[in-house]
């Protein structure tokens, strides 16, 4: 992923993170007047855990348009941990491991070093962006079961997609990728 793409994607995600209120849709579209890049992304795709509530993990689908007909696709993994949890410290490399209907899908990222922050409430936040092939996004959207492992240097987390998480990916694929 080149620096311009990473900067554009980070700017769009930063603008998205600053939006307040409950959205009317599961997706958000950003028209990049400053950067020139248009992006579409799922919103608030929180992977909940009944036993591990001190760490929050979101996995959102992102499409960055490139010209009139081309697009690049990403998964944006966002982590927020309680003040005693610290950062996950997602390093560069193969740090997002998905199992989609029993089939492994391993994704690489530049890591989260450039996106770490402490919120006003004292929580630790970071995100990592993973390029993904369109056909792999469609596999997730069609899946019956998706297991997620996010590997950090400080700690790792495991989550499962619930039906509402898969439904957000289905809507994204239908709206922004032309269907299955």
N, C-alpha and C positions, 0 to 999 in steps of 0.2 A: 504494500500500500504506500503510495507516494505521499510526500509531506502536504501537498495541496489538498488531496483527498482527505487526509486525516484532519487537517485544519478545518476544512469545510464541514466535515461530519461532526467534529467537536463543537464548532460554533453552533450548528443546528441543534445538537443535543443540549448545549448550554441554554439556548433560547427556549427549547422545549421545557427544560427543567425549571425555568423561571415562570412558566405559565401557572396561574392560580385557578382554582375552581374545578369542578367536575366536568369533563368534556362530554359533549353530546354524542360523540362517536368513539369507536375503539382505535381510530387512526388519526394522525395529525399530519397536515401537509404544510411544509415550510417553503415559501417561494423566496429564493435567495437573491434579493436585490443587491446586497453588498457583495456576496461571494459569487453570484451567478449560478449557484447550484440549487436545484430544487430537490427537496427530500420529502419522503412519506415514511411514517413510522407508526408502529403500534404504540398504544399508550398504556402505561400502568399494568403491564403484564407481570404482576407479582406472583412469584412461585411460593405459595404459602407453605409453612411447616407447622404442624400442630405441636411438635415438641421443641422446636428451636426458634423462639420468637425474638431472641436478642440479635439475630442476624436476618436482614431482609435481602432477598435476591430477586431482581427483575431480569427477564430476558425478552427484549423487544426486537422485532424485525424492522429493518431499515432499508429503504430503496433510495439511492442517490442517482438522480437522472444525469445523464451525460449526453448532451446534444438532444436532437429531436427524437431519436429512436432507441438509444442505448441506455442501460442502467447498470449500476453495481449494487450488490446486495450485501447486507451485513447483519450480524446479530450484535446488539448492544447489551452487554451484561453489566448491570448496575448493582452495587453492593452497598448496604448501609449497616454498620455495626454499632452496638451500644458503646458508650464511652470506655467501658472496661474491656471491650473486645479488641479494639484497635483495628488497623487495616488488615485486609486479607493479604495484601502485597502480591497482586497478580503480576507475575513476571512475564517477560516475553517468551513466546514459544507456544507449545501445544497445551493450553490450559483450560480449554472448554471441551469436555467429553460428553457427548450425547449418545444415548441408546434409543434409537427410533424403531419401535416395533421389533426389538431384539437385535437390530443391526447397529454396529458402532459407527459414530461419526465424530471425528476428531478435528477440532478447529484451532488455528493458530492466531495469535494476536501480538501486537507490539507491547502489550502489557498495560498497566494502569498508572505507571509512574507520573505521567503528565496530567493526570485527572484526579489526583487525591486532594481531599479537602476535609475540614472539620466543620460541621454545621453549627449554627448558633446554639443549638441544643446540646452540643458536645458530642454528637455522633460522628463516626468516621465514615466517609463516603468515597467511593472510587468507581470507575467504570473502565471496561476494556471493550474494544470494538474488534469483531471477528469477521473477515470476509467470508461469504458463504455462496455457494453455487445456487442458481435459481432452482435447479431440480432438487437440491437438498431442502430448501425452504418449502417446496411443494410436498416433499416426503413428510415433513413435520406437520404440515397442514392436513394431510390425509391420515395421519397416524392415529392409532388407538391408544398407544402408550409411548410417552417420551420421558426418559430419565435424564437428569442433568447432574454433572459433577463440574464444579468450578474449582480449579486448583490454584491455591495461593501459596506463597512461600511461608506465610505465617500460619495459615490454616486453610482447609478446604471445606466445601459445603456440597451437600447432596440434596436434590429436590426432584419432585415429579410434577409433570404437567397435569393439571386437573382439566376436566372437560372445557371449562371456560377459557383456559389458556390456549388449548388447541383451537377453540372457536375463534379466538382473536387472530391466530395465524391463518385460519381458513378465510376470514373476512379480508385480511391483508392480501392474500394470494388472489382472491376474487376481484378485489378493487384495484390492485396495483400491479398485478402480474397477468391479468387476462384469464385467470382460471387455471385449472389443473391440466 
